[in-house]
């Protein structure tokens, strides 16, 4: 049975998705504003935040690791990484395996920013788990996995 035949129209799905995305976006913005000064928050670009998040998820990547993951050149990565180093969000440590390369680590300041965002995601996931019963949770997980499998990569 398709969504339209079940009485849920395309516009209703879009409206609900926009509301959820808006809620999460506003919540993460508020959380980041609480942990960063207004000046720091306004100076962190979306691209810089994306790099912080990627560095956090990759667990101490090198410049080359980041460039490969992003499918861009190493000099492009270096430009953003150096700005993040200058701002005190990350630092580089010479690799023990290859003295010519450096691993990137989040500083406490960088970890605080990532944690502010993750706190909202965890709270939202908890809200879903406590709102839905077991069968609904199973259905939700099935639907989300299906959506994720079909997203363009």
N, CA, C and O atoms as a GROMACS GRO file, in nm:
protein
  612
    1UNK      N    1   0.085  -0.117   0.000
    1UNK     CA    2   0.000   0.000   0.000
    1UNK      C    3   0.090   0.123   0.000
    1UNK      O    4   0.174   0.136   0.089
    2UNK      N    5   0.076   0.214  -0.095
    2UNK     CA    6   0.159   0.333  -0.103
    2UNK      C    7   0.107   0.439  -0.007
    2UNK      O    8  -0.007   0.433   0.040
    3UNK      N    9   0.195   0.538   0.022
    3UNK     CA   10   0.160   0.643   0.119
    3UNK      C   11   0.036   0.720   0.076
    3UNK      O   12  -0.045   0.757   0.160
    4UNK      N   13   0.022   0.745  -0.053
    4UNK     CA   14  -0.094   0.823  -0.099
    4UNK      C   15  -0.225   0.748  -0.078
    4UNK      O   16  -0.326   0.808  -0.042
    5UNK      N   17  -0.223   0.615  -0.098
    5UNK     CA   18  -0.346   0.538  -0.079
    5UNK      C   19  -0.379   0.522   0.069
    5UNK      O   20  -0.493   0.494   0.104
    6UNK      N   21  -0.281   0.541   0.156
    6UNK     CA   22  -0.305   0.531   0.300
    6UNK      C   23  -0.355   0.663   0.356
    6UNK      O   24  -0.376   0.674   0.477
    7UNK      N   25  -0.374   0.761   0.271
    7UNK     CA   26  -0.426   0.889   0.318
    7UNK      C   27  -0.318   0.990   0.352
    7UNK      O   28  -0.350   1.102   0.394
    8UNK      N   29  -0.194   0.956   0.336
    8UNK     CA   30  -0.085   1.049   0.365
    8UNK      C   31  -0.031   1.099   0.231
    8UNK      O   32   0.025   1.022   0.154
    9UNK      N   33  -0.048   1.224   0.207
    9UNK     CA   34  -0.004   1.281   0.081
    9UNK      C   35   0.142   1.322   0.082
    9UNK      O   36   0.206   1.329   0.187
   10UNK      N   37   0.193   1.348  -0.036
   10UNK     CA   38   0.332   1.391  -0.055
   10UNK      C   39   0.361   1.516   0.027
   10UNK      O   40   0.467   1.527   0.088
   11UNK      N   41   0.268   1.610   0.028
   11UNK     CA   42   0.289   1.734   0.100
   11UNK      C   43   0.298   1.710   0.251
   11UNK      O   44   0.373   1.778   0.321
   12UNK      N   45   0.221   1.614   0.301
   12UNK     CA   46   0.224   1.583   0.444
   12UNK      C   47   0.360   1.524   0.485
   12UNK      O   48   0.414   1.560   0.589
   13UNK      N   49   0.413   1.436   0.402
   13UNK     CA   50   0.545   1.378   0.430
   13UNK      C   51   0.651   1.487   0.430
   13UNK      O   52   0.734   1.493   0.520
   14UNK      N   53   0.648   1.573   0.328
   14UNK     CA   54   0.745   1.683   0.322
   14UNK      C   55   0.733   1.774   0.443
   14UNK      O   56   0.834   1.813   0.503
   15UNK      N   57   0.612   1.809   0.479
   15UNK     CA   58   0.588   1.897   0.593
   15UNK      C   59   0.645   1.836   0.721
   15UNK      O   60   0.711   1.905   0.798
   16UNK      N   61   0.620   1.709   0.743
   16UNK     CA   62   0.670   1.642   0.862
   16UNK      C   63   0.823   1.636   0.863
   16UNK      O   64   0.886   1.661   0.966
   17UNK      N   65   0.882   1.603   0.749
   17UNK     CA   66   1.028   1.599   0.741
   17UNK      C   67   1.089   1.737   0.767
   17UNK      O   68   1.188   1.749   0.838
   18UNK      N   69   1.029   1.841   0.709
   18UNK     CA   70   1.079   1.977   0.733
   18UNK      C   71   1.069   2.014   0.880
   18UNK      O   72   1.160   2.077   0.935
   19UNK      N   73   0.960   1.975   0.945
   19UNK     CA   74   0.944   2.006   1.088
   19UNK      C   75   1.050   1.936   1.172
   19UNK      O   76   1.106   1.996   1.263
   20UNK      N   77   1.077   1.809   1.142
   20UNK     CA   78   1.178   1.735   1.217
   20UNK      C   79   1.317   1.794   1.193
   20UNK      O   80   1.393   1.815   1.287
   21UNK      N   81   1.349   1.820   1.067
   21UNK     CA   82   1.480   1.877   1.034
   21UNK      C   83   1.495   2.014   1.099
   21UNK      O   84   1.602   2.046   1.152
   22UNK      N   85   1.391   2.095   1.095
   22UNK     CA   86   1.394   2.227   1.156
   22UNK      C   87   1.416   2.216   1.308
   22UNK      O   88   1.494   2.292   1.366
   23UNK      N   89   1.346   2.123   1.370
   23UNK     CA   90   1.362   2.103   1.514
   23UNK      C   91   1.507   2.066   1.548
   23UNK      O   92   1.567   2.126   1.637
   24UNK      N   93   1.562   1.969   1.477
   24UNK     CA   94   1.699   1.925   1.503
   24UNK      C   95   1.798   2.038   1.475
   24UNK      O   96   1.891   2.061   1.553
   25UNK      N   97   1.779   2.108   1.364
   25UNK     CA   98   1.868   2.218   1.327
   25UNK      C   99   1.867   2.328   1.433
   25UNK      O  100   1.973   2.374   1.476
   26UNK      N  101   1.750   2.369   1.475
   26UNK     CA  102   1.740   2.475   1.576
   26UNK      C  103   1.797   2.430   1.710
   26UNK      O  104   1.861   2.508   1.781
   27UNK      N  105   1.773   2.304   1.745
   27UNK     CA  106   1.825   2.252   1.872
   27UNK      C  107   1.977   2.246   1.871
   27UNK      O  108   2.041   2.282   1.970
   28UNK      N  109   2.036   2.201   1.761
   28UNK     CA  110   2.182   2.192   1.755
   28UNK      C  111   2.243   2.332   1.753
   28UNK      O  112   2.348   2.355   1.814
   29UNK      N  113   2.179   2.424   1.684
   29UNK     CA  114   2.229   2.562   1.682
   29UNK      C  115   2.228   2.620   1.823
   29UNK      O  116   2.325   2.682   1.866
   30UNK      N  117   2.118   2.600   1.894
   30UNK     CA  118   2.108   2.651   2.031
   30UNK      C  119   2.215   2.589   2.120
   30UNK      O  120   2.278   2.659   2.200
   31UNK      N  121   2.235   2.458   2.107
   31UNK     CA  122   2.336   2.391   2.188
   31UNK      C  123   2.476   2.443   2.157
   31UNK      O  124   2.556   2.463   2.248
   32UNK      N  125   2.506   2.464   2.030
   32UNK     CA  126   2.639   2.516   1.992
   32UNK      C  127   2.657   2.657   2.045
   32UNK      O  128   2.766   2.693   2.089
   33UNK      N  129   2.552   2.737   2.040
   33UNK     CA  130   2.560   2.873   2.092
   33UNK      C  131   2.587   2.874   2.242
   33UNK      O  132   2.649   2.966   2.294
   34UNK      N  133   2.539   2.770   2.312
   34UNK     CA  134   2.561   2.761   2.456
   34UNK      C  135   2.705   2.725   2.490
   34UNK      O  136   2.756   2.767   2.594
   35UNK      N  137   2.772   2.648   2.403
   35UNK     CA  138   2.909   2.606   2.434
   35UNK      C  139   3.016   2.693   2.369
   35UNK      O  140   3.133   2.687   2.407
   36UNK      N  141   2.977   2.774   2.271
   36UNK     CA  142   3.072   2.865   2.206
   36UNK      C  143   3.031   3.009   2.232
   36UNK      O  144   2.913   3.040   2.250
   37UNK      N  145   3.130   3.095   2.235
   37UNK     CA  146   3.096   3.237   2.243
   37UNK      C  147   3.029   3.275   2.111
   37UNK      O  148   3.046   3.207   2.010
   38UNK      N  149   2.953   3.383   2.113
   38UNK     CA  150   2.884   3.426   1.991
   38UNK      C  151   2.984   3.452   1.879
   38UNK      O  152   2.958   3.421   1.763
   39UNK      N  153   3.099   3.509   1.915
   39UNK     CA  154   3.202   3.539   1.816
   39UNK      C  155   3.257   3.411   1.755
   39UNK      O  156   3.272   3.402   1.633
   40UNK      N  157   3.286   3.310   1.838
   40UNK     CA  158   3.338   3.183   1.786
   40UNK      C  159   3.235   3.112   1.700
   40UNK      O  160   3.267   3.059   1.594
   41UNK      N  161   3.110   3.111   1.747
   41UNK     CA  162   3.003   3.043   1.673
   41UNK      C  163   2.986   3.103   1.535
   41UNK      O  164   2.970   3.030   1.437
   42UNK      N  165   2.990   3.235   1.525
   42UNK     CA  166   2.968   3.301   1.396
   42UNK      C  167   3.087   3.284   1.302
   42UNK      O  168   3.073   3.298   1.180
   43UNK      N  169   3.205   3.253   1.357
   43UNK     CA  170   3.324   3.237   1.274
   43UNK      C  171   3.348   3.094   1.227
   43UNK      O  172   3.436   3.069   1.145
   44UNK      N  173   3.270   2.999   1.278
   44UNK     CA  174   3.285   2.860   1.236
   44UNK      C  175   3.192   2.835   1.118
   44UNK      O  176   3.070   2.839   1.132
   45UNK      N  177   3.251   2.809   1.001
   45UNK     CA  178   3.170   2.788   0.882
   45UNK      C  179   3.113   2.647   0.880
   45UNK      O  180   3.159   2.559   0.953
   46UNK      N  181   3.014   2.626   0.798
   46UNK     CA  182   2.955   2.492   0.784
   46UNK      C  183   3.061   2.394   0.736
   46UNK      O  184   3.065   2.280   0.784
   47UNK      N  185   3.145   2.435   0.643
   47UNK     CA  186   3.250   2.347   0.592
   47UNK      C  187   3.349   2.311   0.703
   47UNK      O  188   3.392   2.196   0.714
   48UNK      N  189   3.384   2.409   0.786
   48UNK     CA  190   3.476   2.382   0.896
   48UNK      C  191   3.413   2.285   0.996
   48UNK      O  192   3.480   2.195   1.047
   49UNK      N  193   3.285   2.306   1.025
   49UNK     CA  194   3.217   2.214   1.116
   49UNK      C  195   3.214   2.073   1.055
   49UNK      O  196   3.235   1.974   1.126
   50UNK      N  197   3.188   2.063   0.926
   50UNK     CA  198   3.186   1.934   0.858
   50UNK      C  199   3.321   1.864   0.874
   50UNK      O  200   3.326   1.743   0.898
   51UNK      N  201   3.430   1.938   0.860
   51UNK     CA  202   3.564   1.880   0.877
   51UNK      C  203   3.583   1.830   1.020
   51UNK      O  204   3.637   1.722   1.042
   52UNK      N  205   3.540   1.910   1.119
   52UNK     CA  206   3.552   1.868   1.259
   52UNK      C  207   3.478   1.737   1.282
   52UNK      O  208   3.529   1.645   1.345
   53UNK      N  209   3.357   1.730   1.229
   53UNK     CA  210   3.275   1.610   1.245
   53UNK      C  211   3.342   1.491   1.178
   53UNK      O  212   3.347   1.382   1.235
   54UNK      N  213   3.394   1.510   1.058
   54UNK     CA  214   3.459   1.401   0.985
   54UNK      C  215   3.585   1.354   1.057
   54UNK      O  216   3.609   1.234   1.067
   55UNK      N  217   3.664   1.448   1.106
   55UNK     CA  218   3.786   1.413   1.180
   55UNK      C  219   3.748   1.332   1.304
   55UNK      O  220   3.815   1.235   1.338
   56UNK      N  221   3.642   1.372   1.371
   56UNK     CA  222   3.594   1.301   1.490
   56UNK      C  223   3.553   1.158   1.455
   56UNK      O  224   3.589   1.064   1.525
   57UNK      N  225   3.478   1.143   1.347
   57UNK     CA  226   3.430   1.010   1.308
   57UNK      C  227   3.540   0.921   1.253
   57UNK      O  228   3.534   0.799   1.268
   58UNK      N  229   3.641   0.980   1.190
   58UNK     CA  230   3.748   0.900   1.129
   58UNK      C  231   3.854   0.857   1.230
   58UNK      O  232   3.936   0.770   1.200
   59UNK      N  233   3.854   0.914   1.347
   59UNK     CA  234   3.949   0.876   1.452
   59UNK      C  235   4.095   0.900   1.412
   59UNK      O  236   4.166   0.807   1.373
   60UNK      N  237   4.138   1.023   1.423
   60UNK     CA  238   4.276   1.063   1.400
   60UNK      C  239   4.327   1.041   1.258
   60UNK      O  240   4.431   0.978   1.238
   61UNK      N  241   4.254   1.092   1.159
   61UNK     CA  242   4.299   1.073   1.020
   61UNK      C  243   4.421   1.158   0.988
   61UNK      O  244   4.456   1.251   1.060
   62UNK      N  245   4.486   1.124   0.878
   62UNK     CA  246   4.592   1.208   0.824
   62UNK      C  247   4.529   1.303   0.723
   62UNK      O  248   4.412   1.290   0.690
   63UNK      N  249   4.607   1.398   0.675
   63UNK     CA  250   4.560   1.488   0.569
   63UNK      C  251   4.518   1.407   0.447
   63UNK      O  252   4.416   1.435   0.384
   64UNK      N  253   4.598   1.304   0.414
   64UNK     CA  254   4.568   1.220   0.298
   64UNK      C  255   4.437   1.142   0.319
   64UNK      O  256   4.357   1.129   0.227
   65UNK      N  257   4.417   1.091   0.441
   65UNK     CA  258   4.292   1.021   0.472
   65UNK      C  259   4.172   1.111   0.446
   65UNK      O  260   4.073   1.069   0.386
   66UNK      N  261   4.181   1.236   0.493
   66UNK     CA  262   4.070   1.331   0.472
   66UNK      C  263   4.050   1.360   0.324
   66UNK      O  264   3.937   1.358   0.275
   67UNK      N  265   4.159   1.385   0.254
   67UNK     CA  266   4.149   1.415   0.111
   67UNK      C  267   4.085   1.298   0.036
   67UNK      O  268   4.001   1.319  -0.051
   68UNK      N  269   4.124   1.176   0.070
   68UNK     CA  270   4.066   1.058   0.006
   68UNK      C  271   3.916   1.045   0.038
   68UNK      O  272   3.835   1.018  -0.050
   69UNK      N  273   3.881   1.066   0.165
   69UNK     CA  274   3.741   1.053   0.205
   69UNK      C  275   3.653   1.158   0.138
   69UNK      O  276   3.538   1.130   0.104
   70UNK      N  277   3.708   1.278   0.118
   70UNK     CA  278   3.632   1.387   0.058
   70UNK      C  279   3.646   1.392  -0.094
   70UNK      O  280   3.577   1.467  -0.162
   71UNK      N  281   3.737   1.311  -0.146
   71UNK     CA  282   3.765   1.308  -0.291
   71UNK      C  283   3.806   1.447  -0.342
   71UNK      O  284   3.759   1.494  -0.446
   72UNK      N  285   3.895   1.510  -0.265
   72UNK     CA  286   3.951   1.640  -0.304
   72UNK      C  287   4.103   1.634  -0.288
   72UNK      O  288   4.157   1.535  -0.238
   73UNK      N  289   4.169   1.740  -0.328
   73UNK     CA  290   4.315   1.742  -0.321
   73UNK      C  291   4.364   1.768  -0.178
   73UNK      O  292   4.294   1.827  -0.096
   74UNK      N  293   4.484   1.723  -0.153
   74UNK     CA  294   4.545   1.743  -0.022
   74UNK      C  295   4.563   1.892   0.010
   74UNK      O  296   4.540   1.933   0.124
   75UNK      N  297   4.604   1.976  -0.087
   75UNK     CA  298   4.613   2.120  -0.058
   75UNK      C  299   4.478   2.183  -0.018
   75UNK      O  300   4.474   2.274   0.065
   76UNK      N  301   4.368   2.134  -0.076
   76UNK     CA  302   4.236   2.185  -0.038
   76UNK      C  303   4.205   2.150   0.107
   76UNK      O  304   4.152   2.232   0.182
   77UNK      N  305   4.239   2.027   0.146
   77UNK     CA  306   4.220   1.985   0.284
   77UNK      C  307   4.308   2.068   0.377
   77UNK      O  308   4.264   2.113   0.483
   78UNK      N  309   4.432   2.088   0.336
   78UNK     CA  310   4.526   2.162   0.420
   78UNK      C  311   4.478   2.303   0.451
   78UNK      O  312   4.498   2.353   0.562
   79UNK      N  313   4.416   2.367   0.355
   79UNK     CA  314   4.368   2.505   0.377
   79UNK      C  315   4.265   2.510   0.490
   79UNK      O  316   4.273   2.596   0.578
   80UNK      N  317   4.169   2.420   0.487
   80UNK     CA  318   4.065   2.418   0.591
   80UNK      C  319   4.124   2.370   0.724
   80UNK      O  320   4.096   2.429   0.829
   81UNK      N  321   4.204   2.266   0.719
   81UNK     CA  322   4.262   2.211   0.842
   81UNK      C  323   4.348   2.316   0.911
   81UNK      O  324   4.343   2.331   1.034
   82UNK      N  325   4.427   2.389   0.835
   82UNK     CA  326   4.512   2.492   0.897
   82UNK      C  327   4.430   2.602   0.963
   82UNK      O  328   4.472   2.655   1.066
   83UNK      N  329   4.315   2.636   0.906
   83UNK     CA  330   4.227   2.734   0.971
   83UNK      C  331   4.173   2.679   1.103
   83UNK      O  332   4.163   2.751   1.202
   84UNK      N  333   4.139   2.551   1.102
   84UNK     CA  334   4.088   2.488   1.224
   84UNK      C  335   4.197   2.477   1.331
   84UNK      O  336   4.169   2.488   1.450
   85UNK      N  337   4.319   2.455   1.288
   85UNK     CA  338   4.432   2.453   1.382
   85UNK      C  339   4.450   2.593   1.440
   85UNK      O  340   4.466   2.608   1.562
   86UNK      N  341   4.448   2.695   1.354
   86UNK     CA  342   4.464   2.834   1.401
   86UNK      C  343   4.355   2.874   1.500
   86UNK      O  344   4.381   2.952   1.592
   87UNK      N  345   4.234   2.821   1.481
   87UNK     CA  346   4.122   2.854   1.570
   87UNK      C  347   4.123   2.770   1.698
   87UNK      O  348   4.045   2.795   1.790
   88UNK      N  349   4.212   2.671   1.703
   88UNK     CA  350   4.224   2.589   1.824
   88UNK      C  351   4.126   2.474   1.834
   88UNK      O  352   4.103   2.423   1.943
   89UNK      N  353   4.068   2.430   1.721
   89UNK     CA  354   3.973   2.320   1.723
   89UNK      C  355   4.039   2.184   1.703
   89UNK      O  356   3.988   2.082   1.750
   90UNK      N  357   4.151   2.183   1.633
   90UNK     CA  358   4.224   2.059   1.611
   90UNK      C  359   4.373   2.086   1.625
   90UNK      O  360   4.418   2.201   1.620
   91UNK      N  361   4.449   1.979   1.642
   91UNK     CA  362   4.595   1.989   1.636
   91UNK      C  363   4.647   1.867   1.562
   91UNK      O  364   4.580   1.765   1.551
   92UNK      N  365   4.768   1.881   1.511
   92UNK     CA  366   4.825   1.770   1.436
   92UNK      C  367   4.941   1.711   1.515
   92UNK      O  368   5.016   1.783   1.583
   93UNK      N  369   4.954   1.579   1.506
   93UNK     CA  370   5.058   1.506   1.576
   93UNK      C  371   5.130   1.421   1.473
   93UNK      O  372   5.068   1.350   1.394
   94UNK      N  373   5.262   1.429   1.475
   94UNK     CA  374   5.340   1.351   1.379
   94UNK      C  375   5.312   1.202   1.395
   94UNK      O  376   5.311   1.150   1.506
   95UNK      N  377   5.289   1.137   1.284
   95UNK     CA  378   5.257   0.994   1.283
   95UNK      C  379   5.377   0.912   1.329
   95UNK      O  380   5.490   0.939   1.290
   96UNK      N  381   5.350   0.814   1.413
   96UNK     CA  382   5.456   0.723   1.456
   96UNK      C  383   5.495   0.627   1.344
   96UNK      O  384   5.609   0.581   1.336
   97UNK      N  385   5.398   0.597   1.256
   97UNK     CA  386   5.422   0.503   1.146
   97UNK      C  387   5.499   0.566   1.031
   97UNK      O  388   5.584   0.502   0.970
   98UNK      N  389   5.468   0.693   1.002
   98UNK     CA  390   5.528   0.762   0.888
   98UNK      C  391   5.562   0.905   0.932
   98UNK      O  392   5.473   0.989   0.946
   99UNK      N  393   5.688   0.930   0.954
   99UNK     CA  394   5.732   1.059   1.006
   99UNK      C  395   5.700   1.177   0.913
   99UNK      O  396   5.710   1.293   0.952
  100UNK      N  397   5.662   1.146   0.789
  100UNK     CA  398   5.628   1.252   0.694
  100UNK      C  399   5.482   1.296   0.704
  100UNK      O  400   5.444   1.397   0.646
  101UNK      N  401   5.401   1.221   0.777
  101UNK     CA  402   5.259   1.257   0.784
  101UNK      C  403   5.218   1.289   0.928
  101UNK      O  404   5.287   1.256   1.024
  102UNK      N  405   5.103   1.353   0.936
  102UNK     CA  406   5.050   1.396   1.066
  102UNK      C  407   4.907   1.346   1.083
  102UNK      O  408   4.828   1.348   0.989
  103UNK      N  409   4.877   1.301   1.204
  103UNK     CA  410   4.740   1.263   1.238
  103UNK      C  411   4.671   1.385   1.300
  103UNK      O  412   4.732   1.463   1.373
  104UNK      N  413   4.543   1.398   1.268
  104UNK     CA  414   4.466   1.512   1.317
  104UNK      C  415   4.382   1.469   1.437
  104UNK      O  416   4.316   1.366   1.435
  105UNK      N  417   4.387   1.550   1.540
  105UNK     CA  418   4.315   1.523   1.664
  105UNK      C  419   4.230   1.644   1.699
  105UNK      O  420   4.271   1.759   1.679
  106UNK      N  421   4.111   1.619   1.752
  106UNK     CA  422   4.029   1.729   1.802
  106UNK      C  423   4.088   1.775   1.936
  106UNK      O  424   4.129   1.694   2.018
  107UNK      N  425   4.090   1.905   1.956
  107UNK     CA  426   4.126   1.958   2.087
  107UNK      C  427   4.003   1.949   2.176
  107UNK      O  428   3.895   1.910   2.130
  108UNK      N  429   4.017   1.984   2.302
  108UNK     CA  430   3.901   1.985   2.391
  108UNK      C  431   3.794   2.079   2.337
  108UNK      O  432   3.674   2.050   2.346
  109UNK      N  433   3.837   2.191   2.281
  109UNK     CA  434   3.743   2.288   2.221
  109UNK      C  435   3.668   2.225   2.104
  109UNK      O  436   3.548   2.244   2.090
  110UNK      N  437   3.739   2.150   2.019
  110UNK     CA  438   3.676   2.081   1.906
  110UNK      C  439   3.582   1.971   1.952
  110UNK      O  440   3.473   1.955   1.896
  111UNK      N  441   3.623   1.897   2.053
  111UNK     CA  442   3.538   1.789   2.107
  111UNK      C  443   3.410   1.847   2.166
  111UNK      O  444   3.303   1.786   2.153
  112UNK      N  445   3.419   1.964   2.230
  112UNK     CA  446   3.301   2.027   2.290
  112UNK      C  447   3.197   2.061   2.184
  112UNK      O  448   3.077   2.044   2.206
  113UNK      N  449   3.242   2.109   2.069
  113UNK     CA  450   3.150   2.143   1.960
  113UNK      C  451   3.081   2.018   1.907
  113UNK      O  452   2.959   2.017   1.890
  114UNK      N  453   3.157   1.914   1.881
  114UNK     CA  454   3.100   1.790   1.829
  114UNK      C  455   3.004   1.730   1.932
  114UNK      O  456   2.896   1.682   1.897
  115UNK      N  457   3.042   1.734   2.058
  115UNK     CA  458   2.956   1.678   2.163
  115UNK      C  459   2.824   1.755   2.173
  115UNK      O  460   2.721   1.695   2.201
  116UNK      N  461   2.827   1.886   2.152
  116UNK     CA  462   2.703   1.966   2.158
  116UNK      C  463   2.604   1.919   2.053
  116UNK      O  464   2.484   1.910   2.081
  117UNK      N  465   2.652   1.889   1.936
  117UNK     CA  466   2.564   1.840   1.830
  117UNK      C  467   2.517   1.697   1.858
  117UNK      O  468   2.399   1.666   1.843
  118UNK      N  469   2.610   1.612   1.898
  118UNK     CA  470   2.575   1.473   1.926
  118UNK      C  471   2.476   1.460   2.041
  118UNK      O  472   2.394   1.368   2.043
  119UNK      N  473   2.483   1.552   2.135
  119UNK     CA  474   2.388   1.551   2.249
  119UNK      C  475   2.244   1.563   2.198
  119UNK      O  476   2.155   1.495   2.250
  120UNK      N  477   2.222   1.647   2.100
  120UNK     CA  478   2.087   1.665   2.045
  120UNK      C  479   2.043   1.539   1.971
  120UNK      O  480   1.929   1.497   1.984
  121UNK      N  481   2.133   1.480   1.894
  121UNK     CA  482   2.098   1.358   1.821
  121UNK      C  483   2.061   1.244   1.917
  121UNK      O  484   1.964   1.172   1.896
  122UNK      N  485   2.141   1.230   2.025
  122UNK     CA  486   2.112   1.127   2.124
  122UNK      C  487   1.978   1.153   2.192
  122UNK      O  488   1.900   1.060   2.214
  123UNK      N  489   1.951   1.279   2.225
  123UNK     CA  490   1.824   1.313   2.290
  123UNK      C  491   1.707   1.284   2.196
  123UNK      O  492   1.602   1.235   2.240
  124UNK      N  493   1.723   1.312   2.067
  124UNK     CA  494   1.616   1.286   1.970
  124UNK      C  495   1.595   1.135   1.955
  124UNK      O  496   1.481   1.089   1.946
  125UNK      N  497   1.705   1.060   1.951
  125UNK     CA  498   1.694   0.913   1.941
  125UNK      C  499   1.625   0.857   2.065
  125UNK      O  500   1.542   0.766   2.055
  126UNK      N  501   1.658   0.910   2.182
  126UNK     CA  502   1.591   0.866   2.305
  126UNK      C  503   1.442   0.899   2.300
  126UNK      O  504   1.359   0.818   2.342
  127UNK      N  505   1.410   1.016   2.248
  127UNK     CA  506   1.269   1.055   2.235
  127UNK      C  507   1.193   0.955   2.145
  127UNK      O  508   1.081   0.916   2.176
  128UNK      N  509   1.256   0.916   2.037
  128UNK     CA  510   1.193   0.819   1.946
  128UNK      C  511   1.173   0.686   2.018
  128UNK      O  512   1.065   0.627   2.012
  129UNK      N  513   1.278   0.640   2.087
  129UNK     CA  514   1.268   0.511   2.158
  129UNK      C  515   1.161   0.512   2.266
  129UNK      O  516   1.094   0.412   2.287
  130UNK      N  517   1.146   0.624   2.335
  130UNK     CA  518   1.047   0.628   2.443
  130UNK      C  519   0.907   0.659   2.394
  130UNK      O  520   0.810   0.634   2.465
  131UNK      N  521   0.894   0.712   2.274
  131UNK     CA  522   0.763   0.745   2.218
  131UNK      C  523   0.701   0.626   2.146
  131UNK      O  524   0.580   0.606   2.152
  132UNK      N  525   0.784   0.547   2.079
  132UNK     CA  526   0.734   0.434   2.000
  132UNK      C  527   0.737   0.305   2.081
  132UNK      O  528   0.828   0.283   2.161
  133UNK      N  529   0.638   0.221   2.060
  133UNK     CA  530   0.641   0.089   2.125
  133UNK      C  531   0.736  -0.001   2.046
  133UNK      O  532   0.789   0.040   1.942
  134UNK      N  533   0.757  -0.122   2.094
  134UNK     CA  534   0.852  -0.214   2.031
  134UNK      C  535   0.827  -0.239   1.884
  134UNK      O  536   0.920  -0.235   1.803
  135UNK      N  537   0.702  -0.265   1.848
  135UNK     CA  538   0.668  -0.292   1.707
  135UNK      C  539   0.692  -0.168   1.622
  135UNK      O  540   0.742  -0.177   1.510
  136UNK      N  541   0.656  -0.052   1.676
  136UNK     CA  542   0.677   0.073   1.601
  136UNK      C  543   0.826   0.102   1.585
  136UNK      O  544   0.869   0.151   1.481
  137UNK      N  545   0.905   0.072   1.688
  137UNK     CA  546   1.050   0.091   1.678
  137UNK      C  547   1.109   0.001   1.569
  137UNK      O  548   1.193   0.045   1.490
  138UNK      N  549   1.064  -0.123   1.564
  138UNK     CA  550   1.112  -0.215   1.461
  138UNK      C  551   1.076  -0.163   1.322
  138UNK      O  552   1.158  -0.168   1.230
  139UNK      N  553   0.954  -0.114   1.307
  139UNK     CA  554   0.909  -0.060   1.179
  139UNK      C  555   0.988   0.065   1.143
  139UNK      O  556   1.027   0.084   1.028
  140UNK      N  557   1.012   0.150   1.241
  140UNK     CA  558   1.089   0.273   1.220
  140UNK      C  559   1.231   0.239   1.172
  140UNK      O  560   1.280   0.298   1.076
  141UNK      N  561   1.294   0.145   1.239
  141UNK     CA  562   1.430   0.104   1.202
  141UNK      C  563   1.431   0.047   1.060
  141UNK      O  564   1.519   0.080   0.980
  142UNK      N  565   1.333  -0.036   1.028
  142UNK     CA  566   1.323  -0.094   0.894
  142UNK      C  567   1.310   0.017   0.788
  142UNK      O  568   1.379   0.015   0.686
  143UNK      N  569   1.223   0.113   0.813
  143UNK     CA  570   1.201   0.223   0.718
  143UNK      C  571   1.327   0.309   0.704
  143UNK      O  572   1.365   0.345   0.593
  144UNK      N  573   1.391   0.342   0.816
  144UNK     CA  574   1.511   0.426   0.810
  144UNK      C  575   1.624   0.356   0.736
  144UNK      O  576   1.695   0.419   0.658
  145UNK      N  577   1.640   0.226   0.759
  145UNK     CA  578   1.744   0.151   0.686
  145UNK      C  579   1.716   0.150   0.537
  145UNK      O  580   1.807   0.163   0.456
  146UNK      N  581   1.590   0.134   0.502
  146UNK     CA  582   1.551   0.134   0.360
  146UNK      C  583   1.583   0.269   0.297
  146UNK      O  584   1.635   0.275   0.186
  147UNK      N  585   1.551   0.375   0.366
  147UNK     CA  586   1.579   0.510   0.316
  147UNK      C  587   1.729   0.530   0.301
  147UNK      O  588   1.775   0.580   0.198
  148UNK      N  589   1.806   0.492   0.403
  148UNK     CA  590   1.951   0.510   0.398
  148UNK      C  591   2.016   0.431   0.285
  148UNK      O  592   2.107   0.481   0.219
  149UNK      N  593   1.968   0.308   0.262
  149UNK     CA  594   2.021   0.224   0.153
  149UNK      C  595   2.003   0.288   0.017
  149UNK      O  596   2.084   0.269  -0.073
  150UNK      N  597   1.894   0.366   0.001
  150UNK     CA  598   1.864   0.421  -0.130
  150UNK      C  599   1.911   0.565  -0.150
  150UNK      O  600   1.892   0.622  -0.257
  151UNK      N  601   1.973   0.623  -0.047
  151UNK     CA  602   2.025   0.760  -0.062
  151UNK      C  603   2.143   0.761  -0.159
  151UNK      O  604   2.224   0.668  -0.159
  152UNK      N  605   2.153   0.864  -0.239
  152UNK     CA  606   2.269   0.874  -0.329
  152UNK      C  607   2.397   0.896  -0.247
  152UNK      O  608   2.397   0.971  -0.149
  153UNK      N  609   2.502   0.832  -0.288
  153UNK     CA  610   2.631   0.844  -0.216
  153UNK      C  611   2.732   0.908  -0.304
  153UNK      O  612   2.847   0.927  -0.262
   0.00000   0.00000   0.00000
